[in-house]
Amino acid sequence: MSAHAGRTGPAGRAGRAGTLRAATFNIHHGASADDHLDLARTAAEIRALDADVVGLQEVDVAFGDRSAGEDQARALAQMLGMDVAFAPAIDRPGTDLDGPRRQYGVALLVRGRILDSATHLLPAGPGLGPLREPRAVLCASVRRARDEDGAADAPAGDRSDPADAPMRADLTVLVTHLDKEHPGHRRAQIGRILEIEARRALDLHGPGDGEPSAPPALLLGDMNADQGATEMRMLASAGWRDAALEASGRAPSGGGRTEEGGLAEGRAVGGASAVGRVGRTLTAALRSPALAIATTAVVSAASNVAAAVASHLPGTGSAMGAGVRGSFPAVFPVRRIDGIWVHGPLTARAVEVPPGKASDHRPVVATLEDTGPA
């Protein structure tokens, strides 16, 4: 089941004609890398992205003391004036018999309307035993806000009003947070996501030749794997496109290899394989909150130096400028584990990874052009 709260604040600005800004952001339950809780700061960083569609990971809903028992999905929607849907991966009884359930999962924020949404729990890999942490994907049909040259969509209001004209979805959005323990788990989970999206596309397309085609689709998520990892190539093989590589002009073809092979992912975080090796070591260290607190100040200073050096390495300028950058850890983003994948008539024109202090991840935001029929 999905909790779909609807629009809970004033409507945001409608998207510009022919363009869509989509973002993914692991918000770390509203806490920074040093575990300082500040959901208003999280909302401010989301607002600064100026995105029409935002997929969120690590969202708490009445989960416990670490997030002050708040319904973070609804609170963010209220602060940002966006429609919201929430999908719990963890769903536990509340501490009180009459209290809310303790939930943790992913959420979707939209300028426009979320027409329907569903939660699908994701499987473990065959023969690998149970998942250490449950994983889920939220799948939603979205009606985007009208462009600035046309009439804006009315507020969501009472969607059961029979006088409301029926609305057709013009975008499918999937939001997920994949397993971090084993690529076999991620392969099984990506396979299930592809099945879910294919079924939804078939349902939306309809059986007749005269039916309109299914809308374009976005997959927004913390994949817990670099976007060029073997398991991620399952998406490319199914016709999905990595927005960052597409915007950089180095989109993969066929089985998901770029013309530069594995070098593309190395360049995404500075152009040197040594940076990648150091990054993986640092990533493992920063999984520990205590070590994150101890190293934040030192690494923040070092990252400024590393970024300056990397920007002058041969062959990295164009890649960095094109937006192929790491997003984790936020203090020194050396891994590109947060991704935006596109399917259908949307073309990525730019991808940005802005700095921030609200989470242990940086957000990723893509500017997409609608290339479908007018």
N, C-alpha and C positions, 0 to 999 in steps of 0.2 A: 504494500500500500504506500501511497505518497500523501504527505501533508501538503495541500495546496492552499495557501492563505489568501491568494489574490492580492491585488494592489492595495497597499496599506498606507499610502501617503500621496502627496501631490504628484501628478504625472511629470516625468522628466521630459526634456526636449526630444522631439522626434528626430529620427535619423536623417541624414542628408540623402537626397535623391540618388539612388543607385549604389550607395555604399552602406556598409555595415561594419561596426566595430565590435569585435568579440574578444573576450578575455577569459583566462583561467587563473585562479589564485587559490593556493592552499593557505588558508588564513590561520592555521595553527590555533584554533578555538579562540581567536582574538588576542593571542599573546605573542609577544616578540620573542626573538631567539633567547633572550635571558628571562623568559617567562613572566614578563610584565603584562598583565591583562588590561586592554584598553580598546573596547569594541568601537568607540567613537573614532579612534585613530584608524582602525581598520576601514570603517565607512569612508573616512576622508581619503584614504589611498584608493579605494574603489572608485569614488567620485572623480578623482583626478584622472582616472583612466579614460573617462568620457566614452564608456562602452555601452552599447545597446543590449548586449547579451553577456552575462558573466556567470561562469561556472565556478563554484566554490567547493573546496574540500576541507575536511576536518572542522565541520560545523557542529556545535553543541546545541541541543535543544533540551533544556532542563536536565542536563547531564550530571551536574554536580557542582561542588564548591570551586573547582578550577575555573569555571566560567560563570560563577555567581548564580547558578541555576537558571540562567536566562535562556529564552528562546531566541537564539542568535539569528536564525533565518528570518523570523518575523521582525526582529529589531532592526536588522540591516535594511530590510525592505521599507520599513517605516522611515528610517533616516534618509534613504535614497529615493523614495517615491517610485519604487519599481514593483512589478508583479513578482511573485516568488513561489517556488515549489521546493519541497524538501524531501529527501529520500534517506531514510535511516539504514545504515549498514549494521549498527548495533542498536537493539531495541530491548530495553530491560524494564521490568516493573519499577514504578516510582518508590520512593522511600516511605511515602504515606499511601494508605489504601485508596484514598480519594484524590491523590496527587497525580500530576502528569507523569507519563512514562519518561524514562531517562534514555535519550536517543543521541546518536552521533552518526554523521554521514556527510552527504553532499547536498548542495543546494544550487538552484538556478535563479538568477535575477534577470528580469527582462523589462525593457522599455516597450510597452505594447501589452499583449495578453498571452498568458499561457492557457491554451484552450483545454489541454488535458495533460496529465503526466502519470507515469507509472514507475514503480521501484522494482528492480530485478536484482536479486542476490546473485552473486557470481560464484562459480565453482572453484574447487581446488583442482590442481593438475592430477591426472591419473597416476595412481601409485605413490603419491607424495604425502599421503596422510592429510588430516584436516588443516584448514587455514589457521594460523595463529590469531589472525584478526579477520572478522567477516568483512567482505567487500561487496559493493553494490554499484549499479549504474542507474541513474535517473534518465528516463527517456520522455521527452516532452514535445508536444506539437505547439508551435508558437505562431502568433500573428504579430508581425513586427509593427511598430508605430509607423504611421504614414510619414512621408518625407515632408520637408519644410515647405514645399510648393503646393502641398495638398492639405486637405482637412485632416486634423489630428484625430486619432482614435479617441472615442469617448472613454472616460474612466470605466474601470471594470464593472463597478456597481453590482446590481443583482443579476447574475448571469442566468437565472432561471426565468427571467421575464420573457413571456412568450412573444412580446412585441419586438424583442431584439431580433435583428436580421441574423440569419446563420452566418457564421464566419468560417472561412477556410484557412487552414494553416498554410503559411508560406515559408516555414522553416522547421526542420526537425533538429532538436538539440539533445545530445547525450552528454551527461556529466559523470565522471567516474574517478575512482582512486584505486589503482591496482595494487596487488600484493607486492611487498618489498622483499620477501624472503627468497623466492626462487623463480627463475624464468619459466619453469614448467607451469607454475600457477598462473603466471601472466599470460602464457600462450593459451591456456584453457579459458581464461577470462576474456581475452581479446576475441577468441573464437565465439564465445557466447554473445558478446556485444555485436559482432558482425551478424549473427543469426537474428538477434532482436531487431537490429536496424533493417535487415532485409525483409523480415516479416512486416514491419511497420510500413516500409516503402510499398510493399505489395498491397497492403490494405488500403493505403492512401491512393494508389494508382487505380485500383478498381479493375474489374474483369473486362470491360468493354474497350474497343479501340478508340472510341470517342472520349474517353475519360482523360482529364488532364494528368500530366505526369506528376510523380511524387516531387515534393519540394526538395531543395538542397538540404544538406545535413552538416552539422558540426559535431565533432567529438572534442570535448574540453576536459582535460584531466591531469592529475599528478599520476604519471605512469610508473613511477618508481623504477624507470629504466631510461637510459639515453634514447632519444628518438630514433637513432640509427641502429639500435640493438636488433638482434635477429628476430625476436618475437614481435617487434614493432613492424617488421617488414610484412607481416600478415595483413596489416592495414593497406599498405601500398599495393599488395597483390590483389586486394579486393577493390581497388579503384580509389582509395582514399589518398589524399595528398597532404604532406607535412607543410603547413602554412609558412613556416620560417624558411624552409628550403625553397619553396615556390617563390616567395617574395625575393629571395636572394638570387634567383635565376639558376639555382642548382638543384631543381627538383628531381627526385629519382624517377627512373622509368623501369618497367619490367618488374624484376624481383626486388626493387627497392635500393639498389646500389646507385650512388651518384657517379658522375663521370670521374670524380676524384676518389672514388671508393671510400674507405674508412677515414681518409684524411679530412673529409668534410666535418665530421664530428669533432675531431681534434681542433680544427680551426675555429669551430663554434665558440670555444672558450679560450682562444688566445693563439692558436696556430702551432702549438708544440705538443708532441705526445707526452713529454715530461710533465707539462702542466696537467694533463689528464690524470697521470698516475698520482701526482701530488694531490690532485683534487679528490680522487677516490679515497685516499687515506684521510684527508681532512673531513670529507663527508662522513665517514664512519665515526670519526672522533666527535663531530658535532651532533651525532644522534644522541649523545649523552647530554642532558640539560646542564649538569655540573660543569662539564668541559666547555659547553657553549658559553656559559657565563664567564669562565676563566679566560677564554681566548677571544671573545668578541672584540675588545678594544685593540688588541695586538693585530688581529687579522684584518680589522677594518682599515687600519693604517697601511698594512702590507698590501691590501687589495688595490689601494689607490696607486701604489708604485707599480704593481703587477699590470694593472690596466694600462698605465702609461707606456710601460715597456712593450706589452703585447700589441698595442696599437701601432708600433713601429716595426714589428716583425714582418719580414717579406711575406706577401700574399695574404695578410690578415686584414688589411684596411678595408677592402671591398666587402669581405664577409662580415666584419664587425658593423660596417655601415649599413649593410643590408638587414641587420637585426638578428643574425643567427648567433645567439648568445646563451650562456648558461643562466639558470634561474635559482639554483640551489648549491650550497647554502646562501642565504641572503647576504651575509657579511662578506662572502668571497665566492660568487656564483660560478663554479667550475663545471657543473653538470646540468645538462639540458633535459631534466626529467619531467618538466611541466610542458605539455604540448597542446597545440591546436591543430586538429586535422579536419580537412574539408572534403566534402563529397558533393558532386553535382556542379551546377552553374554558378559557383562563387570562385573568384580568383583572388588570392592573397597578393596585395600590393605592397604592404609593409608590415613588419613585425617588430615590436619594441619590448624591451625588458627593463622597465624603469626601476630605479633604486627605491628602497623603502625600508621602514623600520618596524612595521606593524606585525611581521611574521618572520618565521625562519626560512621562508621562500620569498622570492620576488614574483610579482605578477607578470604574466605574458599577455600582450594585447596585439591583435591583428586588425589591420584595415583591409576589408574585403570588398571587392567590386562585384556587383550583381551582373553576371554575363548571360543570364537567361533571356528568353524572349520577352519583349516589352508587353 
